[in-house]
């Protein structure tokens, strides 16, 4: 252990980019043809938030809550935990987020500023539409596409966008887990692709 300084952060990952890719490929093949419906549902959710966000806030936050619990169980607990021992903790955090969205998502608060609302809608739209296109544009094919409601990062990104666009009383309780999930996911992706 005298050469500990030669280790890089990516050396501590429990899986490779290839393992992650196979996991996502297999998951997407199992889900097919659900992905186009998930993309459509996310687009409708963003449009509903843009048009009637304040009046349908409880329903709008309930939809991502279902996605969070689904991703927690079906992807993180059942699949990702086979290659990453930390995935079970992520699954627990996703389940907590689902409960928070259901419990606190309908409590109306002050209207968001115009800038925050617009930023939230742009973020949510990017999660709904742009996120699934990243893998095919990078040359990985459609089976590697990451869709909100099926995989953690786009689900968290869609949720952050929706939360920023809505007049929520408990925003400070609803944002930390999605932001932490994005930090973990994007750091892991960066380490995988720079390895």
Secondary structure by P-SEA (a helix, b strand, c coil): ccccccccccccccccaaaaaaaaaaaaaaaccaaaaaaaaaaaaaaaaacccccaaaaaaaaaaaaaaaaacccccccccccccaaaaaaaaaaaaaaaaaaccccccccccaaaaaaaaaaaaaaaccccccccccccccccccccccccaaaaaaaaaaaaaccccccccccaaaaaaaaaaaaaaaaaaac
